Amino acid sequence: MKPPPFEYHAPSTPEQAVRLLAELEDAKVLAGGQSLIPLLNFRLARPAHLVDINGLSELDRVYERDGGVAVGATVRQTDAERRPLLSERCPLVPLALRHVAHRVVRNRGTVCGSVAHADPAAELCAALLALDGHVVARSVRGERLIRAADLFVGSFETALEPDELVTETWFPAHAPGDVALVEESRRHGDFAMAGVARAGRRLALFGVAPTPVLADAEDPTRDLHPSGDLESSPEFKLHLVRVLVGRAA
Amino acid sequence: MIVNGVERPRPGSARRLLSDYLRHDLGLTGTHVGCEHGVCGCCTVLLDGRPVRSCLMLGVQAEGHQVTTIEGLAPSNEALHPVQQAFKECHGLQCGFCTPGFVLAIAGLLAENPSPSEQEIEEGIAGNLCRCTGYASIRRAVSRAAELSGGSRPE
């Protein structure tokens, strides 16, 4: 239950960070560490290098652009939750954040880290998909935008290249009354067995497929084949999706 | 980094978790290690005043920050912190293993929100496990601590 050996790097600018990611073999970005450090402790991840981006203070910002709000790579979830800019312009984001683990974890965890980690049960990934937002991925080759629909390619798998750093996540602005985020978990703060993020008429399901998936409100379980686990069978997950889509309406 | 008001050297190894650095290198064994993957909350410490899991941070990441452990919470050797006093009065602990984590999580909660509602108390302590299941007394201790610190008890 201790991290395996690695070499630690603490750049202070995004330029230095992406250079390190380009030069080092088998490097992993360390942001809030609330998923990566458990993976290290369990020895499920054994990267040769950790590039700690917590010192990239210029990415600690939340600002408006292009009709939405961008959240920088080092913004903690707790801080994002309390930003008036997000609650006024992108209320689905703080709504989703309140379901992410517990307060003490959100004090350290970051919005961009959760998106880049791409847990199938992650609320923020589903919210990003429901809103049709994107991330900005930066490398020594430059920057590119990756839309949520193209970002999540598998369970804990994204379209990011190993040398790319998510510098910000962008959420389109939306009306406050027309969003919902509902989920069901065995205990408060646990990973959801199933959940629904709704932005207007767009529904994104989470916890029921390898990635968040868009669903049709009329027939939300169509083409859905969730795998069961200790907490919920596939049939139960399908049942939860039907109930939760009703609640999110 | 500053731990409980004392300047401390950088951990020798980057893979040293903050929890292990506090316990093994500094001898501050009041920080308890339960699960080492962020579930139990026993290792909670304050980082610049905010509660965090010390098992989910590398010691080197605390460089340049203020860390408060249970050993550094009381204002003096004679006085208890309001949360500690409330735990004592309300029997908020049984075996005591989870107590340091609870106390620091609650101290962080009350620092931000001096008069939490019942629901905010529930949410505030939801990230900490008490295997003696003494949650009812712990909840009472949070209300009492709010009162002792000058906030109000939930209705």
Chai-1 contact restraints between the chains, C-beta under 6 A:
chainA,res_idxA,chainB,res_idxB,connection_type,confidence,min_distance_angstrom,max_distance_angstrom,comment,restraint_id
A,M1,B,E36,contact,1.0,0.0,6.0,A-B,restraint_1
A,P3,B,R15,contact,1.0,0.0,6.0,A-B,restraint_2
A,P5,B,R15,contact,1.0,0.0,6.0,A-B,restraint_3
A,Y8,B,A14,contact,1.0,0.0,6.0,A-B,restraint_4
A,G33,B,L56,contact,1.0,0.0,6.0,A-B,restraint_5
A,Q34,B,L56,contact,1.0,0.0,6.0,A-B,restraint_6
A,I37,B,L56,contact,1.0,0.0,6.0,A-B,restraint_7
A,P38,B,H37,contact,1.0,0.0,6.0,A-B,restraint_8
A,P38,B,G38,contact,1.0,0.0,6.0,A-B,restraint_9
A,N41,B,E36,contact,1.0,0.0,6.0,A-B,restraint_10
A,N41,B,H37,contact,1.0,0.0,6.0,A-B,restraint_11
A,H102,B,A126,contact,1.0,0.0,6.0,A-B,restraint_12
A,H102,B,G127,contact,1.0,0.0,6.0,A-B,restraint_13
A,V104,B,T44,contact,1.0,0.0,6.0,A-B,restraint_14
A,V104,B,P51,contact,1.0,0.0,6.0,A-B,restraint_15
A,V104,B,A105,contact,1.0,0.0,6.0,A-B,restraint_16
A,V104,B,G127,contact,1.0,0.0,6.0,A-B,restraint_17
A,N107,B,R50,contact,1.0,0.0,6.0,A-B,restraint_18
A,N107,B,V52,contact,1.0,0.0,6.0,A-B,restraint_19
A,R108,B,V52,contact,1.0,0.0,6.0,A-B,restraint_20
A,H188,B,A126,contact,1.0,0.0,6.0,A-B,restraint_21
A,G189,B,A126,contact,1.0,0.0,6.0,A-B,restraint_22
